[in-house]
Amino acid sequence: MSISVSRASIFAALLSVLACACVRADDPPVSEGQKLLAIKSDAVIVARVGMLSPALKDNPAFAALWVERGMKGRFTSGRDIVWVSRKEFPKAEVGAALWLVFLTRAGDGSYHILNNEAGEGLSEVKSPKSLEVTRVAKFLGHYAPPQDAEPLGAGDLVELMKTAARGSQERRRESMLRLVRGGDAVMPALETALSSDDHQDVSLAKTLLPILRGGPAVNGLRLSLESGVIELKPDQQRIVSVNFSNVSDQPMRIVSGASSWGDNVVSSSAWEVRPVLVGENGRTSAGEPLATVLPFGFGQPKPGDSAPQPLVRVAPAFGQVAIAVTLRLEKIQIDGKDVLRLFFSQGHVDLSPAATRYSLGVKFECPGPRADQKGLIDAQYWAGGRLASNEIILEIR
């Protein structure tokens, strides 16, 4: 008996073998269970646990999730934080572990983990771009995060500038909100208004320009540093103003730290110091953040001490609250070598001997009140999130 095999059938068989070889046992497709969870959920995120709250009296324990990737819902990567019950997340531990989480939102605004019998609503993943995450994202379709700016036409901008400066109290508030939401597009008009002969135009520009500068706004709050270059020599110090800008029309209470350790933003853990590198083509770029060192036990309650009280600062509507931070440069010796050490109010960074210019930025992270803490929400406490300021330059002389 003879068997005749065509070239086409051999080629088809080879393609089949290659296709099978590309599918690995650890690369499962999106399951039917995950598809159903994705459809039913209000949000799908990749997150890490950044904080745990203990159970106190009638209050259950919660876990605060730092959102590293938002694939469905209102959450934005690298900015938002969401509270979930620790009963729904029994493996929650503060650390670098990443989790793919399916969430549903209740009528009171609280978020809950949407799960099934197979536990597919909460699974540990290797990275925000792991294959499992990518396949879920592909099933969900393209997700565009909320836009920071609201597009404004030329006519709209002129009218809003007019009513924001001269309208009734209600119209001024509404117009200022729309101008703030206009983002960078309104900056030229406001900068022009600064040199106006009309004091109302000047007042409007002086109010809005400072709160429009800085990093991205999260839940109505923005973090900014005064732009420019800071020069420091060894044994010198400079005071830098870290500004919390309220871009909403209501006063906002910000928990900036605790009584035992001061404002979190004062701590070196809130600062990012990167050497400015010069490439062969002459272009500059910021290197990796330098390691920061905090005092031993910073942020940890001492045995026998009373519970630290929160430090609360109030940022007025369309206004700022500023925190003064002292930066100090010293030359010290470590193992017989001279080292330039940049001190913050708490902690320090050892600077690179190969660089004389550094970029400085500030980060501030706070989960804000939970949905069950209605009193704090009603009192206009900041809803929380992850803030990053603009960067300024530190030059060592």
Summary of the structure (lengths in Angstrom):
residues: 397
radius of gyration: 26.0
end to end distance: 90.5
largest distance: 102.8
contacts: 1151
relative contact order: 0.12
helix: 24%
strand: 35%
